[in-house]
Amino acid sequence: MENIAICCMSGGYKNVFTHGVLRAFEERGIRVKAYAACSSSVLIAAFAAFHKVSAVDLSLWSDGYATSRAEGNQSGAMLQSIRQLSAEIKNNLWNPQAARLLVVTSLVKTEEAALVTQSDGAKRLGQMLLINALRHNPEWKNKNLELQMFDTRPDERTELLTKENLDEVAYASTRMLHAWNIPAFINKKPYIDGSYTSICPVVPLSELGYKEIICICTEKEKVTFDLFSEEEVPARINNSTIRFIKPDCELKEMGVDFYTIAGNGLEDVYNHGREKGLSF
């Protein structure tokens, strides 16, 4: 599958659906050359890249949720998950047989924005950006952010993902300003969640030459390019065909949302993802 890549979008705890899809693919022996991930899909995509999704159980999500409730924010939950899985990723992701992994981040490129995003004013800015997203207003993003892809393969079009910066990259990719209270830096540069510049990194995969992209979605309906975009991701970009795997209903209805888990939601959404992966 030389020219096939899998794209995993952001979605908070809703990425337990992605977890189920990737587990189904692993069960069927489906291997592709590259995985691209954003925000909460990064860790599970990393395990998919070296074919050990089965080693990750649902405690990844339930333990993180318990921590977030205890601390009142998501930073501790993500850092806990990174500590839990980082060693296994570092031991396997750079082996020759592993697939390429690309991780979406948003570089904060202006000094003014860097001061705010890495300070106590970040939460208020994050709330403002959510309003901008609802209004499809990308002005702040266009002025202050730059999409960057970190990549386990050396490529002049991407930044290099290494064992040394893995933890920083994984954390930075998830840092939504309204819900994360610990700043994110990679190589001493300020970053925030990849969703601000690319919720669903199909465009970078297309630009890297992948002809068929399987996009695992955490939304039933419209999937847009970034948090502020109104434009729906089409079934074809440049010379690439996009094939979507979407849940049959809004995952919130099944008990899992961006920052909340209710009832048997984790198990139900995971199993639904696995079913959709098997049927695909």
N, C-alpha and C positions, 0 to 999 in steps of 0.2 A: 504494500500500500504506500508506494513512494510519495505520491502527491496528495495524500489524504491527511488532514489534520482535524483535531477535535478542539472545539472552542467551548469553554465553560464560562458562563456569565456570572455576574455578581448576584447577591440575593440574601445575604445574612444566613439565618438558620434554614432558609428555604433550599440551600444547597445540599441538604440531605437528599433531595430529589436527584441532584447530580451524582451524589454518592451512589445511589441505587442504580442509576443508568450505567455508571462506570463499572460497578460490580458485575452487572449483567454482561457487559462487553468482555470483561476479564474471564468470566465463566465460559464464554463462547470462543475464547482465544483470539478476539479481535485486537490487533495491534496496528497502530498507525505511527507515522514518523514524528509527529509533533503534537503537543498539547499547549493551548494558550488559556490562561486563567486570569480571573480578576477577583480581588477581594476574598471573600470567604470560600471560594472554590479553589484557591491556590494549593492548600495542603493536600486535599484529596486528589487534585490533578497531578501533583508531584508523585504520589503513590501510584497513580495510573501509569505514569511515564516509565516506572520500573516494574510494573505488573504485580503490585502487591496491595491492591485495593482491599482484598479480602482480609488483610492484616489489621485494618482499621474498623473498629466497631462503633456503634452508635454512642458510646460514652464520649467520643470526641465532641459531640454536639451537646449531650445532656450535661456533661461536666462543665463545659463552657457556659452554658446557660445558668447553671447553679452559681458559678462565680460571678457572672454579670449581675445577677439578682442580689447577691451578697454585697457587691461593691458599688452597685448603682451606675455602672458604665461598662462599656465593652472592651476597654483596653486590657484589663486584667485577664479576661476570658481568652482573648486572642494570644496574649503572651504565654498563658498557660498551655494553650494548644500547641504553640510553637515549641515550647520546652518539651512537651510530651512526644512530639513527632520528629523534631529536628535531627536528632542523631541518626535515626533510621533513614531519613532522606539523604543526609550527607554521606552515609555509607553506600548508597545505591544509585543516586541520581546521576552521578558522573561516571558510572561504569559504561563501557563501550556498547553494551546491549540495550541500555536505556534509551527511551525516546527523547527528543528535544523538548524542553519545557521553556515556555515564554510567560512572563508575569507582567501584567499591566500595572503601571504606577502613574501618578501625576506629580511631576516635578513642579515645585513652586519656584517660578523663575524671576520674580521681582522681589526686591528687598522689602518693600512695603507689605506685600502679602506674606512674606516669610515671618515678619515680626508678629503679625496677627495670628497666623495659623499655628504657630508654635508657642502661643502665650495663652493667658487666661481669657482672652477675647475670642478664642477659637470657637467656643460653643455658640456664641451669639452670631458669629459669621456663618457657621454651619446652618443655623436656623434660617438665616437670610438666604443662603444658597438653596435650601429646600423650597423656599417661596419662589426664587428665581426659576427653579426647575419646573414648578407647577405652571409658571408663566412662559416657559420655554425661552427664557432670557439668558443667553450665554455670554453676556458682556464681561462679567467678572472672570469667568473661565478663560475667555479668549485673551484677556489682558494679562492674566497672572499664572496660568498653568500651561504645561507642555506634556503631552503624552510621551512616556518612555516605556519601552519594553526591555525587561531584563531577560537574558537568554543564556541557556547553558551551552550554546554553540557560539564560537567566535564569529561575529558578523558585523561589518561596518555600519549596518543599519540599526543595530540594537546595542544595548549596554550588556556587559558580561555579568552573568549570574554565577557566583562562585560559592564555595563552601563558607568562605569568610563573610560574605554579605547576605547569605540566604536568609538569616533570621531578620535582619533589617528590612529586606525587600518584602518578605512575607507579611511582616507587621505593617509596613507603610502602605501596601496595597489595600489594606482593610480600613485605613483610618478615616472614617467619616467624622467630620469635625463636630457635629452636634452630639455624638454619642461616645466619642473616644477622648479621654482626658490626658493621655500621655503623648507628647509630640513624637513625630516620626522623622528619622534621618537615615539616609543611605550615603555612606562615605562622606559624612558631615554636611550633606546637602539636605534641605527640607523637602519632604514629600507628603502627599495626602492620598486618599483612596483613589484607586484606578477608575472607579465609576464616574468620577467627575469628568474624565476625558475619554473613557471607553468602557461602557458597561459590558459590551459584548465584542471582543477584539477580532471581529471577522476581517475588517479592513487591513490591519497589519498582517494577518495571515495571508490574505490575498496578495498583498504587496511582496511578501516573501516567496510567492510562487506556488502556493498550494492550490491545486485545481479543484479539489472537492473538500468542503469544510462541513463537518457535522457539528451543529450548534446545539448544545444542551441548554435549554432555557428554563428559567425559574418562574416565568410568567406564561399564563395560558394565552393571552392575547398579544397585543402589539409589543414588539421588542425594538427598542430604539438604540441609536449608536452610543449615546452618552446620557448623563443625567439630565441635560438641558435640551436635548434634541427632541424634535417633534417627528422627525423622519423615521419611518419604519425600515428596519433592515430588510432588504429585498432578497429574493431567491437567487440573484446573480449579481456579483460584483466583479468588474473587470473581466477576467477570464476564469473566475472561480464560481462554482455552483455551491449554494448554501442549502443544506438540508437540516431541517429543524426537528428537534425532539422536544415537545412541550407537554406539560401536564394536562390532563383532561378537564381540570377545574382549577380555580384559584387555590393555591396551596394554603392560604389563610383559612379557607373553609374546611380544610382537613386538619387544622390545628397547628400549623407552623407558619409564622410570618418572619419578617426581617429580624426582629429582636425578641420574639416570644414563641413559646412552645406550650401547647395545651393538650391535656389528656394523652391519648395514644398517638398524637400527631407525628412524632418522630418515626415510629414504626410504620404508620400508615403511609406517610410520604415517601419514606425509603422504599417500601415495598412497591408503591406505585411507580417510582422511578425504575426499579428493577424490572417490573412488568413492561414498561415502555421501552426499556433497553432491549429486552428479549424480543419483543414484537418488532422493533426496528431491524 
